[in-house]
Amino acid sequence: MAEVEFGGMTFKGGKMMVMLTALSTLGGAAWGGFQFYDDYMDMKEVVQNIDTGEIEARNNIIEQKLDDAISYTRDIKSGLRDDIISIEKQADRVEDKVRESEEKVRLMIDNANDRFETKRDALKSDTDRDMNELEKRLTEKLQRALDNPLAD
């Protein structure tokens, strides 16, 4: 059977396997701790090399751009509001003019209808009068012809 002596102690058989397992576990833990420490040191170096002034300057630039964008957006909003108010006023004026025009057209139509009716009535009266005169003359002429058939 194999025998291992370590630190004044002798290990045989199964104890030797436990010892090798324990040593390999300790070695793995030591290697993992070293890797962790190495990553920590790398990160420490990265963190120490971070230029906070540059980050702050970049943040200030971004904040200024945001402030400018907000101001520009407010200007656009104000301009649009003014444009909408102007368009509403123009629409109101056009609406008023359309109403005035409709009223004028209605008055013109009413006046034209009144004039038409007046002229129609006058023409009817003139026609009736002319027809009555013609009938009267024809009646008189007919009467004369009947009274004296040889006269005409």
Buried (B, 14 or more C-beta within 10 A) or exposed (E): EEEEEEEEEEBEEEEBEEBEEEEEEEEEEEEEEEEEEEEEEEEEEEEEEEEEEEEEEEEEEEEEEEEEEEEEEEEEEEEEEEEEEEEEEEEEEEEEEEEEEEEEEEEEEEEEEEEEEEEEEEEEEEEEEEEEEEEEEEEEEEEEEEEEEEEE
